[in-house]
Amino acid sequence: MTTQERAAWQTLDSGQLLLIASAGLFVIVAVTQVAAVGLVQPDVAVIFGVLIALGELFRMVMPGNREVAPIATAGAIGYALLVGVGPESAGADPDPGVVLATHSPLQVVAVTAVGMLIGSLPHIAVGRSPGLDAMARRLFTVAVVSLCFRPLVTSGIDSLPLLFTLMGVVAVFACFADVLVASVIRAEAVRTRFGIALRDEIRAKIALCAATTATAMLVAVSTTVMGPAALLIFTAPILVTQFAFRRYAGVRATYLQTVRALSRVTEVGGYVETGHSRRVSRFAVSMGRELGMCEEELLELEYAALMHDIGQLSLADPIPGGATVLAAPTEQRRIAELGSEVIKQTGVLDRVAHIVHLSSHPYRTGHGETPNGAAAHVERPVPPPLASRIIKVANAYDDLVGDSGDRDRGAAVLERLRLDSASEYDPTVVEALSRVVDRYVRR
């Protein structure tokens, strides 16, 4: 095993490894069983296997680094939900010319696994390693559907309305099972609370999951009524949906790349140290996760952290080392306000501009926003937004530590921030930074 391969495996958390191992064991059992008894209705298995392989070939990565394969998933779940194949609806006692689908749950798993493997080969050939945990999770979802539904097909239920109702219940259950497993893995992978991870997964996947399961049910029912030709017709909706989601993911990725490029202007111009914006962004996002921010809030926080120093471009004389924490409070506020005005010019990042505008404000001196939104000194000041407080702490830490790996220096800066927490910095945020720094040091 090469060093690169070992590094790839080392990035997997225990939850991911457990899921991959469980899926691998299940596939071995399924393939062994199918090899022993042979394929039931091999022509139908091949048709659905090809659909799964094509869907896996056209998989995509959604925001949050979520790998999805909607067409493959819809095809596999459709195969698991298949009642029969023929020109008319089939029940336990099908009409002549209609063949009852009698394949087992293990055959569904085996066909899905082989289709996924074949669809992944072109990606592997060009050096794009598949997301094993994402593939295992998709296989787990299909296994849940097939184990729950396939016994019902051969149990003697002769009521098609009841069978189709159970089909819907099983599909919805599988969707929630997939979200639950994804949330457990994501909570461990990004070091956030399970409740936060669950909320993010529901927001990110519910629309695509609904489209996928609806298409799977449509494929299963239409194949029962029309035969295999229905696959060509009824996979079109999920194909259109996939293109829409791919475009959305591409826009978000381009936006983030643009913001990152814009944040480097201050570095290229010599206004801040090289890597400052990237380090502040990394600390800020990690602190946001520690404090329970959702994914949408984390994205805004990342944008604001990357561009928090862009106001320095207006300075005639750059601050030595770009360390705004050493500048006078009025100068810090002026830089933040100018940066906020620049960000507002995009026309779509007003909330990010608001975060940057208040990122220089002290935590407890009454210079945040009043309840009605006016900036003033009040008896009971409303502190700046959490994202602004996070950027203020992350920026101060990196201004004083930089890219130094000296633990003593980092500990001294954290102690200084704690001492200033009486008014300048939010103590909760400082403690979150302490935990984040401790994790980075232990790595």
KAHUNOR-V699512 format. One record per helix or strand of 3 or more residues. SS is the DSSP state (H for helix, E for strand). FROM is the first residue (numbers start at 1). TO is the last residue. If there is no record, write none. Layout:
BEGIN
ss = (SS SS)
from = (FROM FROM)
to = (TO TO)
END
This chain:
BEGIN
ss = (H H H E E H H H H H H H H H H H H H H H H H H)
from = (3 14 42 60 66 70 105 132 160 194 230 236 265 276 295 310 320 324 329 350 386 407 427)
to = (10 37 57 62 68 80 125 153 189 226 234 263 268 290 306 314 322 326 344 357 401 422 442)
END
